[in-house]
Amino acid sequence: MARGGYRVLALSALLVLVGSAVVVKAESENSDDGISVEVEEDDQYHSPTIDPKKVFLAEHFDDEAAFKKKWVKSEAKKQGVDENIAKYDGKWSIQAPTKKILKDDLGLVLTTEAKHAAISTLLDRPFEFKDKPLVVQYEVTMQEGQNCGGAYIKLLSKGTNTKADLRKFYDQTAYTIMFGPDKCGNDNKLHFIFRHKNPRNGSIEEKHSKKPSQRLEDIYKDKEPHLYTLIVRPDNTFSVLVDEKEVNAGSLLEDFTPAVNPPEEIDDPSDSKPDDWDEREKIVDPTASKPDDWDETAPAQIVDPNAVKPDGWLDAEPEMIPDPDATKPSDWDEDMDGEWEAPLIDNPACSSAPGCGPWRPPTIPNPDYKGIWRAPLIPNPNYKGKWVPRRIPNPDFFRDEHPFRMTPIHAVGFELWSMSPMLLFDNLLVTDDAEVARAWAQQTFHLKRAKISRDSDSLVERALQLAGANPWLYAVAILGSFAIVGVVAYLCCGPRSDSDADVKKTDAMMEDDPHSEGEGDGAEGEGDAEPEELEEQEQASSKADLEGPDTTESTPLVDAEGAGDGQRKRKPRKE
């Protein structure tokens, strides 16, 4: 490469380095004009802080020592399953995500698979359903995806008040609300279940919310953190959010199965249909009879009596004939394979005829065909309609206008079984203020998503984002481009040194100077030819270029030393 090209590359690299330094500085400096500038250092994360008076539980799982003091692993056994798998022996651990996002950010990880696991903690103070909403929020990262299993949370009812109670936490422990994702095979759910207490008899019944309005398959396979938020309000409305986008909403009174309030009337269980109750709307006419001329034996199709065989029909020619060009395979064994027969092909004689073989007239529908006779239907004179049992007042009827007033919550816990290990839970919050939950997400989930977004963005996208926040960078880029173009133009078209000019005078091969680098004996250097000789060499080179290569036989060209190298002959240097 020419020395000018190296200069261009060197200068371009210098400008790129300068531009990179400007970008890094712009990204790292704080802005005072209200523009949010992203900082790419991993150590920007700090454990979130929040006013303890505004929350009932705020757990970031970054402090392992505090976690061990507060959270209790279950020592119970699951009921109704084989004794070998009944124990809650799934392993829980505080650790960083397998795919690091933020430095020093830890989470609660269910490290095992195909094992029952349960862990729980008491709220800082019980939550009572009065005049403020319940807001539950937490993150889940399915680090290896999810094939079958849950990642939901249970809000444990009053009665689970001590750590001793938590050590007995199992699937039958009373809970007020269950919320979160659950998947097995193609069936995926986002649970919101609340347990409603019957005000008449005190019985408890689970109420399941309607399905989300959006498809949520990606949360089980993208292996990224997702934020789940449940808001239940005193006016009996609810909202379910994923990554702060609403995916389900409705009313506790209207959008749950079974309904909170039973019907006012029910079917009388003692009522039964009378024996003479006729529910047939129509019956066969008992007075109808088959007409005397009705022939049930007449066929549906008959031979067309008007059909005539087409002229030229070849009765003696078969439609298919043995292939005359076929030969018996050389390995055909008649004892094992039977007598060999040539495969059949279409008879070429039939191609120009209307048909071959025995001619048969076509069939047509029989005009006298009537089929099997059936008596017509008439309205049933004894029809009484569809029988239904009589309705009676529902003895279990009640009207609960405030299902929001659920059983107080004293603890929260994860009671799970999963076929996929390494489920990570983080930043669990229980509060009565949705704004507090949003502020908590700003310190946690938003930082993760921003870091993931930065890591996935291309260099061009990041440059455009930065330039959008700092318009002056457009001017720097334009000036830098002009500078590069100007330098390249100068190096390509500007003045050249004498040594460069001597090299460009001829296309002829130049051998190394044996007298260079201090090895000379005082003789004149190579290339000091007379002007006339240089002009002749240049003319010869131009002529050779125009005429193309010489294809006639000739003796090898010899250089000044007499060695044949296939190059154009040069005159010996003048000593």
C-alpha positions as CSV (number, residue, x, y, z in Angstrom):
1,M,0.0,0.0,0.0
2,A,1.2,3.5,-0.9
3,R,2.4,5.7,2.0
4,G,-0.5,8.0,1.3
5,G,-3.0,5.2,2.0
6,Y,-1.3,4.5,5.3
7,R,-1.6,8.1,6.2
8,V,-5.3,8.1,5.5
9,L,-5.9,5.0,7.6
10,A,-3.9,6.4,10.5
11,L,-5.7,9.7,10.4
12,S,-9.1,8.0,10.2
13,A,-8.3,5.8,13.2
14,L,-7.3,8.9,15.1
15,L,-10.6,10.7,14.3
16,V,-12.6,7.6,15.4
17,L,-10.7,7.5,18.7
18,V,-11.4,11.1,19.3
19,G,-15.1,10.7,18.4
20,S,-15.3,7.7,20.8
21,A,-13.8,9.7,23.6
22,V,-16.3,12.4,23.0
23,V,-19.2,9.9,23.1
24,V,-18.0,8.2,26.3
25,K,-17.5,11.6,27.9
26,A,-21.0,12.7,26.8
27,E,-22.6,9.5,28.2
28,S,-20.8,9.7,31.5
29,E,-21.3,13.4,32.3
30,N,-24.3,14.5,34.2
31,S,-26.7,16.8,32.4
32,D,-28.3,19.8,34.1
33,D,-30.9,20.5,31.4
34,G,-33.3,17.7,32.3
35,I,-32.0,15.2,29.7
36,S,-31.6,11.7,31.0
37,V,-28.1,10.6,29.9
38,E,-27.4,6.8,30.1
39,V,-24.3,5.7,32.0
40,E,-23.0,2.4,31.0
41,E,-21.0,1.4,34.1
42,D,-22.3,-1.8,35.7
43,D,-21.7,-0.6,39.2
44,Q,-24.5,2.1,39.0
45,Y,-27.0,-0.3,40.8
46,H,-27.7,0.2,44.5
47,S,-30.2,-1.7,46.6
48,P,-33.5,0.2,46.4
49,T,-34.6,2.3,49.4
50,I,-38.1,3.1,50.4
51,D,-40.0,4.6,53.3
52,P,-40.9,1.6,55.6
53,K,-44.1,3.4,56.6
54,K,-45.4,3.1,53.0
55,V,-44.9,-0.6,52.6
56,F,-45.9,-3.8,54.3
57,L,-42.9,-5.7,52.8
58,A,-40.0,-4.6,50.6
59,E,-37.5,-7.3,49.8
60,H,-34.7,-6.8,47.3
61,F,-32.8,-10.0,48.3
62,D,-29.4,-8.2,48.1
63,D,-28.5,-8.8,51.7
64,E,-28.1,-12.5,52.3
65,A,-27.6,-12.2,56.0
66,A,-30.8,-10.2,56.4
67,F,-32.6,-12.7,54.2
68,K,-31.6,-15.7,56.4
69,K,-33.0,-14.0,59.5
70,K,-36.3,-13.1,57.9
71,W,-37.2,-15.9,55.5
72,V,-38.2,-19.4,56.7
73,K,-37.9,-22.6,54.6
74,S,-40.8,-25.0,55.0
75,E,-40.3,-28.3,56.9
76,A,-43.7,-29.7,56.0
77,K,-44.8,-32.4,53.6
78,K,-47.2,-32.1,50.7
79,Q,-50.4,-34.0,51.2
80,G,-51.8,-36.5,48.7
81,V,-48.6,-37.3,46.9
82,D,-46.1,-40.1,47.1
83,E,-44.0,-40.2,50.3
84,N,-40.8,-40.1,48.3
85,I,-41.6,-36.6,46.8
86,A,-43.8,-35.2,49.5
87,K,-41.1,-33.3,51.4
88,Y,-40.5,-29.7,50.6
89,D,-36.8,-30.3,49.9
90,G,-36.3,-27.9,46.9
91,K,-33.2,-25.7,47.3
92,W,-33.3,-22.0,47.7
93,S,-30.3,-19.7,47.3
94,I,-29.4,-16.0,47.2
95,Q,-27.3,-15.5,44.1
96,A,-26.6,-13.3,41.1
97,P,-28.4,-14.1,37.8
98,T,-26.7,-16.5,35.5
99,K,-26.7,-13.8,32.9
100,K,-25.3,-10.8,34.7
101,I,-27.2,-7.6,34.2
102,L,-26.4,-5.2,37.1
103,K,-23.4,-5.5,39.4
104,D,-24.2,-6.5,43.0
105,D,-27.9,-7.3,42.2
106,L,-28.9,-10.6,43.8
107,G,-32.2,-12.5,43.8
108,L,-33.9,-15.5,45.4
109,V,-33.3,-18.6,43.2
110,L,-35.1,-21.9,43.2
111,T,-32.1,-23.9,42.0
112,T,-33.7,-27.4,41.8
113,E,-36.2,-29.0,39.5
114,A,-38.9,-31.6,40.0
115,K,-38.9,-31.0,43.8
116,H,-41.5,-29.3,46.0
117,A,-40.2,-26.1,47.5
118,A,-41.7,-23.6,49.9
119,I,-40.3,-20.5,51.6
120,S,-42.1,-17.6,53.3
121,T,-41.8,-14.5,55.4
122,L,-44.0,-12.4,57.7
123,L,-45.1,-9.0,56.6
124,D,-43.7,-6.1,58.6
125,R,-47.3,-5.5,59.7
126,P,-50.5,-7.2,58.6
127,F,-52.4,-5.9,55.6
128,E,-56.1,-5.3,56.2
129,F,-58.6,-4.7,53.4
130,K,-60.2,-1.5,54.4
131,D,-60.1,1.8,52.5
132,K,-56.8,1.5,50.6
133,P,-55.8,-0.8,47.6
134,L,-53.6,-3.8,47.9
135,V,-50.6,-3.6,45.5
136,V,-48.4,-6.7,45.1
137,Q,-45.4,-6.5,42.8
138,Y,-42.4,-8.8,42.1
139,E,-40.0,-9.9,39.4
140,V,-39.5,-13.3,37.9
141,T,-36.7,-14.4,35.6
142,M,-37.1,-17.9,34.2
143,Q,-33.4,-18.2,33.5
144,E,-33.7,-21.6,31.7
145,G,-37.3,-21.0,30.4
146,Q,-40.2,-22.9,31.8
147,N,-41.6,-26.2,30.6
148,C,-44.0,-27.0,33.4
149,G,-44.4,-25.3,36.8
150,G,-45.4,-22.2,38.6
151,A,-43.8,-19.0,39.6
152,Y,-46.7,-17.5,41.6
153,I,-46.8,-16.0,45.1
154,K,-49.3,-16.7,47.9
155,L,-50.4,-14.0,50.3
156,L,-51.0,-16.0,53.4
157,S,-54.1,-15.4,55.5
158,K,-54.4,-14.4,59.2
159,G,-53.4,-17.3,61.3
160,T,-50.0,-17.6,59.8
161,N,-48.6,-15.2,62.4
162,T,-45.3,-16.7,63.6
163,K,-42.1,-18.3,62.2
164,A,-43.3,-21.6,63.7
165,D,-46.3,-21.3,61.4
166,L,-44.1,-20.6,58.4
167,R,-42.1,-23.8,59.0
168,K,-45.4,-25.6,58.5
169,F,-46.2,-23.8,55.2
170,Y,-47.5,-26.3,52.6
171,D,-50.1,-26.5,49.8
172,Q,-53.1,-26.5,52.2
173,T,-52.0,-23.4,54.2
174,A,-54.8,-20.9,54.1
175,Y,-54.1,-18.0,51.7
176,T,-56.1,-14.9,50.8
177,I,-54.7,-14.3,47.2
178,M,-52.6,-16.3,44.8
179,F,-51.0,-14.4,42.0
180,G,-48.5,-15.0,39.2
181,P,-47.5,-17.0,36.2
182,D,-48.0,-20.8,35.8
183,K,-47.4,-23.0,32.8
184,C,-47.5,-26.7,31.8
185,G,-47.1,-27.7,28.2
186,N,-49.2,-25.4,26.0
187,D,-51.4,-24.3,28.9
188,N,-50.1,-21.1,30.4
189,K,-51.9,-18.9,32.9
190,L,-51.5,-15.7,34.9
191,H,-53.3,-16.5,38.1
192,F,-55.3,-14.1,40.2
193,I,-57.2,-16.2,42.6
194,F,-58.8,-14.9,45.8
195,R,-60.5,-17.0,48.5
196,H,-63.9,-15.6,49.4
197,K,-65.6,-16.2,52.7
198,N,-69.4,-17.0,52.6
199,P,-71.0,-14.5,54.9
200,R,-73.9,-16.9,55.7
201,N,-72.0,-20.1,56.7
202,G,-68.4,-19.1,56.8
203,S,-67.3,-21.5,54.1
204,I,-64.3,-20.6,51.8
205,E,-64.5,-20.8,48.0
206,E,-61.8,-20.0,45.5
207,K,-62.6,-17.4,42.8
208,H,-60.6,-17.5,39.6
209,S,-60.3,-14.4,37.4
210,K,-61.0,-14.4,33.7
211,K,-58.1,-15.0,31.3
212,P,-55.7,-12.1,30.4
213,S,-56.6,-10.2,27.2
214,Q,-53.2,-10.6,25.7
215,R,-51.0,-13.6,24.8
216,L,-48.1,-14.1,27.2
217,E,-46.1,-17.0,25.8
218,D,-42.9,-15.0,25.5
219,I,-42.5,-14.5,29.3
220,Y,-41.9,-18.3,29.7
221,K,-39.2,-18.6,27.1
222,D,-37.3,-15.3,26.6
223,K,-35.2,-15.9,29.8
224,E,-35.5,-12.2,30.7
225,P,-36.8,-10.5,33.9
226,H,-40.5,-9.6,33.9
227,L,-42.4,-7.5,36.4
228,Y,-45.8,-8.7,37.7
229,T,-48.1,-6.3,39.4
230,L,-51.5,-6.9,41.0
231,I,-53.7,-4.0,42.2
232,V,-57.0,-4.7,44.0
233,R,-59.0,-1.6,44.9
234,P,-61.7,-0.9,47.5
235,D,-64.3,-0.3,44.8
236,N,-63.9,-4.0,43.9
237,T,-62.0,-3.4,40.6
238,F,-58.6,-5.0,39.9
239,S,-55.8,-4.7,37.4
240,V,-53.0,-7.1,36.5
241,L,-49.9,-5.7,34.8
242,V,-46.9,-7.3,33.2
243,D,-43.9,-5.1,32.7
244,E,-46.2,-2.2,33.8
245,K,-48.6,-2.9,30.9
246,E,-52.2,-3.9,31.8
247,V,-53.1,-7.4,30.6
248,N,-56.2,-8.0,32.6
249,A,-58.7,-5.9,34.5
250,G,-62.3,-6.1,35.7
251,S,-64.5,-6.4,38.7
252,L,-64.4,-8.8,41.6
253,L,-68.2,-9.1,41.4
254,E,-68.4,-9.9,37.6
255,D,-65.2,-11.3,36.2
256,F,-64.6,-14.4,38.4
257,T,-65.7,-18.0,38.3
258,P,-67.6,-19.0,40.2
259,A,-69.3,-15.7,40.8
260,V,-69.0,-14.1,44.2
261,N,-72.8,-13.9,44.7
262,P,-75.0,-16.9,44.1
263,P,-78.3,-16.7,42.1
264,E,-81.4,-15.7,43.9
265,E,-83.3,-18.7,42.6
266,I,-82.4,-22.2,41.8
267,D,-84.0,-25.3,40.2
268,D,-86.1,-27.2,42.7
269,P,-84.1,-30.4,43.3
270,S,-87.3,-32.3,44.3
271,D,-89.2,-31.5,41.1
272,S,-89.3,-34.1,38.3
273,K,-90.8,-34.4,34.8
274,P,-94.3,-36.0,34.8
275,D,-94.6,-39.3,32.9
276,D,-97.2,-37.9,30.5
277,W,-95.1,-34.9,29.6
278,D,-94.7,-34.9,25.8
279,E,-91.8,-32.8,24.5
280,R,-92.1,-33.7,20.8
281,E,-92.9,-30.7,18.7
282,K,-94.0,-32.8,15.6
283,I,-95.2,-36.4,15.2
284,V,-95.8,-38.8,12.2
285,D,-99.2,-38.2,10.7
286,P,-101.2,-41.3,11.8
287,T,-103.8,-40.9,9.0
288,A,-101.3,-40.9,6.2
289,S,-100.8,-44.1,3.9
290,K,-98.6,-45.0,1.0
291,P,-100.2,-44.3,-2.4
292,D,-101.1,-47.4,-4.5
293,D,-98.8,-46.3,-7.4
294,W,-95.8,-45.8,-5.2
295,D,-93.0,-48.2,-6.4
296,E,-90.3,-48.6,-3.8
297,T,-88.5,-51.2,-6.0
298,A,-87.7,-48.8,-8.9
299,P,-83.9,-48.2,-9.3
300,A,-82.4,-44.8,-8.9
301,Q,-80.4,-45.2,-12.2
302,I,-81.4,-46.8,-15.5
303,V,-79.6,-47.4,-18.8
304,D,-80.1,-44.5,-21.3
305,P,-82.4,-45.9,-24.0
306,N,-81.3,-43.2,-26.4
307,A,-77.6,-43.8,-26.2
308,V,-75.8,-44.9,-29.4
309,K,-72.3,-46.3,-29.8
310,P,-70.0,-43.6,-31.3
311,D,-68.6,-44.2,-34.8
312,G,-65.1,-45.5,-34.8
313,W,-65.4,-47.3,-31.5
314,L,-62.7,-50.0,-31.4
315,D,-64.5,-53.0,-29.8
316,A,-61.6,-55.4,-30.5
317,E,-58.9,-53.2,-29.0
318,P,-58.1,-53.3,-25.3
319,E,-57.6,-50.0,-23.4
320,M,-54.3,-51.3,-22.0
321,I,-51.6,-53.5,-23.6
322,P,-48.3,-54.9,-22.4
323,D,-45.4,-52.6,-22.9
324,P,-43.6,-53.9,-26.1
325,D,-40.3,-52.3,-25.1
326,A,-40.2,-53.9,-21.6
327,T,-37.7,-56.7,-21.0
328,K,-37.5,-59.2,-18.2
329,P,-34.9,-58.2,-15.6
330,S,-31.8,-60.3,-15.7
331,D,-32.2,-61.2,-12.0
332,W,-35.8,-62.3,-12.4
333,D,-36.3,-65.8,-10.7
334,E,-39.5,-67.4,-11.9
335,D,-39.4,-69.9,-9.1
336,M,-39.5,-67.1,-6.5
337,D,-41.0,-64.2,-8.4
338,G,-43.5,-66.1,-10.6
339,E,-44.0,-65.8,-14.3
340,W,-42.8,-62.4,-15.6
341,E,-45.3,-60.2,-17.3
342,A,-44.6,-56.9,-19.1
343,P,-46.1,-53.8,-17.4
344,L,-49.3,-52.4,-19.0
345,I,-49.4,-49.1,-20.9
346,D,-52.2,-47.2,-22.7
347,N,-53.0,-48.7,-26.0
348,P,-51.7,-46.2,-28.6
349,A,-54.4,-47.4,-31.1
350,C,-57.1,-45.9,-28.8
351,S,-55.6,-42.4,-28.8
352,S,-57.2,-41.4,-32.0
353,A,-60.5,-43.4,-31.5
354,P,-63.5,-42.3,-29.4
355,G,-63.0,-45.4,-27.2
356,C,-61.8,-49.0,-27.0
357,G,-63.1,-52.3,-25.6
358,P,-66.7,-53.4,-25.2
359,W,-69.1,-50.5,-25.4
360,R,-71.8,-50.1,-22.7
361,P,-74.5,-47.4,-22.8
362,P,-74.3,-44.9,-19.9
363,T,-76.9,-44.7,-17.1
364,I,-79.3,-41.8,-16.3
365,P,-81.5,-40.9,-13.3
366,N,-84.7,-43.0,-13.3
367,P,-87.7,-40.6,-13.8
368,D,-90.0,-43.1,-12.0
369,Y,-87.8,-43.4,-8.9
370,K,-89.5,-42.4,-5.7
371,G,-87.5,-44.2,-3.0
372,I,-88.8,-45.5,0.3
373,W,-92.1,-44.1,1.3
374,R,-92.3,-42.2,4.7
375,A,-95.4,-40.6,6.3
376,P,-95.2,-36.8,6.6
377,L,-94.8,-35.0,10.0
378,I,-97.6,-32.9,11.6
379,P,-97.6,-30.7,14.7
380,N,-98.0,-32.6,17.9
381,P,-101.4,-31.8,19.4
382,N,-100.1,-33.0,22.9
383,Y,-96.9,-30.9,22.8
384,K,-96.2,-29.2,26.1
385,G,-92.8,-27.7,25.5
386,K,-89.4,-28.4,26.9
387,W,-89.7,-29.4,30.5
388,V,-87.7,-27.5,33.1
389,P,-87.9,-27.9,36.9
390,R,-89.7,-25.2,38.7
391,R,-87.6,-22.4,40.3
392,I,-87.5,-21.8,44.1
393,P,-85.7,-19.3,46.2
394,N,-82.1,-20.2,46.8
395,P,-81.7,-21.1,50.5
396,D,-78.0,-20.2,50.3
397,F,-78.5,-16.8,48.6
398,F,-76.5,-13.9,49.9
399,R,-75.4,-10.6,48.5
400,D,-71.9,-9.5,49.3
401,E,-71.3,-6.0,47.8
402,H,-67.8,-5.7,49.2
403,P,-65.7,-8.8,48.2
404,F,-62.7,-6.6,48.5
405,R,-62.9,-7.0,52.3
406,M,-61.0,-10.2,52.3
407,T,-59.2,-12.0,55.1
408,P,-56.2,-10.0,56.3
409,I,-52.8,-10.9,55.0
410,H,-50.0,-11.7,57.5
411,A,-47.3,-13.3,55.4
412,V,-46.2,-14.1,51.8
413,G,-44.6,-17.2,50.4
414,F,-43.6,-19.2,47.4
415,E,-44.9,-22.8,47.4
416,L,-43.9,-24.2,44.0
417,W,-43.0,-27.2,41.9
418,S,-41.2,-26.7,38.6
419,M,-39.6,-28.9,35.9
420,S,-37.2,-26.0,35.1
421,P,-34.5,-25.0,37.6
422,M,-33.0,-21.6,38.3
423,L,-36.2,-19.6,38.7
424,L,-35.2,-16.2,40.0
425,F,-37.4,-13.9,42.1
426,D,-36.5,-10.4,43.0
427,N,-37.8,-7.1,44.3
428,L,-40.9,-8.2,46.1
429,L,-43.1,-5.4,47.3
430,V,-46.4,-5.3,49.2
431,T,-47.9,-1.8,49.6
432,D,-51.2,0.2,49.5
433,D,-50.0,2.8,47.1
434,A,-49.5,2.2,43.3
435,E,-47.1,5.2,43.1
436,V,-44.8,3.6,45.6
437,A,-44.8,0.5,43.5
438,R,-43.8,2.5,40.4
439,A,-41.0,4.3,42.3
440,W,-39.8,0.9,43.5
441,A,-39.8,-0.3,39.9
442,Q,-37.8,2.7,38.8
443,Q,-35.0,1.7,41.2
444,T,-35.0,-1.9,40.2
445,F,-36.8,-3.2,37.1
446,H,-36.3,-0.1,35.0
447,L,-32.5,-0.2,35.5
448,K,-32.4,-3.9,34.4
449,R,-34.5,-3.2,31.3
450,A,-32.4,-0.2,30.4
451,K,-29.2,-2.2,30.7
452,I,-30.6,-5.0,28.6
453,S,-31.7,-2.5,26.0
454,R,-28.3,-0.9,25.9
455,D,-26.5,-4.2,25.5
456,S,-28.8,-5.3,22.7
457,D,-28.7,-2.0,20.8
458,S,-26.3,-1.7,17.9
459,L,-23.5,0.9,17.8
460,V,-25.5,2.9,15.3
461,E,-28.7,2.9,17.4
462,R,-26.8,4.0,20.4
463,A,-25.1,6.8,18.5
464,L,-28.5,8.0,17.3
465,Q,-30.0,7.9,20.8
466,L,-27.1,9.8,22.1
467,A,-27.3,12.4,19.3
468,G,-31.0,12.8,20.0
469,A,-30.1,13.8,23.5
470,N,-27.1,15.9,22.4
471,P,-27.8,17.6,19.1
472,W,-24.4,19.2,19.0
473,L,-22.9,15.8,18.2
474,Y,-24.4,16.1,14.7
475,A,-22.1,19.1,14.1
476,V,-19.1,17.3,15.4
477,A,-19.9,14.3,13.1
478,I,-20.3,16.6,10.1
479,L,-17.0,18.5,10.7
480,G,-15.2,15.2,11.2
481,S,-16.5,13.9,7.9
482,F,-15.3,17.1,6.1
483,A,-11.9,16.8,7.7
484,I,-11.5,13.2,6.6
485,V,-12.6,14.0,3.0
486,G,-10.2,17.0,2.9
487,V,-7.2,15.0,4.2
488,V,-7.9,12.2,1.7
489,A,-8.2,14.7,-1.2
490,Y,-4.9,16.4,-0.2
491,L,-3.0,13.1,0.0
492,C,-4.4,11.9,-3.3
493,C,-4.1,15.1,-5.3
494,G,-1.5,17.2,-3.5
495,P,2.2,17.7,-4.3
496,R,4.5,14.6,-4.4
497,S,8.1,14.2,-3.5
498,D,10.8,13.7,-6.2
499,S,11.4,10.1,-5.1
500,D,7.7,9.3,-5.6
501,A,7.8,10.9,-9.0
502,D,10.8,8.8,-10.1
503,V,9.0,5.6,-9.1
504,K,5.9,6.6,-11.1
505,K,7.8,7.3,-14.3
506,T,7.9,3.7,-15.4
507,D,6.0,0.4,-14.9
508,A,9.3,-1.6,-15.3
509,M,10.5,-3.9,-12.6
510,M,13.2,-2.2,-10.4
511,E,15.7,-4.4,-8.7
512,D,17.1,-3.7,-5.3
513,D,20.1,-1.3,-5.2
514,P,23.1,-3.3,-4.2
515,H,24.9,0.0,-3.2
516,S,22.2,1.2,-0.8
517,E,22.4,1.1,3.0
518,G,26.1,2.0,3.1
519,E,27.2,-0.8,0.8
520,G,28.2,1.4,-2.2
521,D,31.7,2.1,-3.3
522,G,31.3,5.6,-4.4
523,A,29.6,4.7,-7.7
524,E,26.5,6.6,-8.9
525,G,23.2,5.1,-7.5
526,E,20.8,3.0,-9.6
527,G,18.3,4.9,-11.6
528,D,20.7,7.7,-12.6
529,A,20.1,7.1,-16.3
530,E,20.4,9.8,-18.9
531,P,17.2,11.6,-19.8
532,E,17.2,10.1,-23.3
533,E,17.3,6.6,-21.9
534,L,14.5,7.3,-19.4
535,E,12.3,8.7,-22.2
536,E,12.9,5.6,-24.4
537,Q,12.0,3.3,-21.5
538,E,8.8,5.2,-20.9
539,Q,7.8,5.1,-24.6
540,A,8.5,1.3,-24.8
541,S,6.4,0.7,-21.7
542,S,3.5,2.7,-23.1
543,K,3.7,0.9,-26.4
544,A,3.8,-2.5,-24.7
545,D,0.7,-1.6,-22.6
546,L,-1.2,-0.6,-25.8
547,E,-0.2,-3.6,-27.9
548,G,-0.8,-6.1,-25.2
549,P,1.3,-9.2,-24.5
550,D,3.5,-10.6,-27.3
551,T,2.4,-14.1,-28.1
552,T,5.1,-14.8,-30.7
553,E,8.0,-17.0,-29.8
554,S,11.0,-15.1,-28.5
555,T,14.0,-15.6,-26.4
556,P,13.7,-14.9,-22.7
557,L,14.2,-11.3,-21.7
558,V,17.4,-10.7,-19.9
559,D,18.1,-8.1,-17.2
560,A,21.2,-6.2,-16.8
561,E,22.9,-9.0,-15.0
562,G,21.9,-11.6,-17.6
563,A,19.3,-13.6,-15.6
564,G,16.1,-14.5,-17.4
565,D,13.1,-13.2,-15.4
566,G,10.5,-12.7,-18.1
567,Q,10.5,-8.9,-17.7
568,R,11.1,-6.3,-20.4
569,K,14.8,-5.9,-21.3
570,R,16.4,-2.8,-19.9
571,K,19.5,-1.1,-21.1
572,P,22.6,-1.6,-18.9
573,R,23.2,1.3,-16.6
574,K,25.7,3.8,-17.6
575,E,28.8,3.4,-15.3
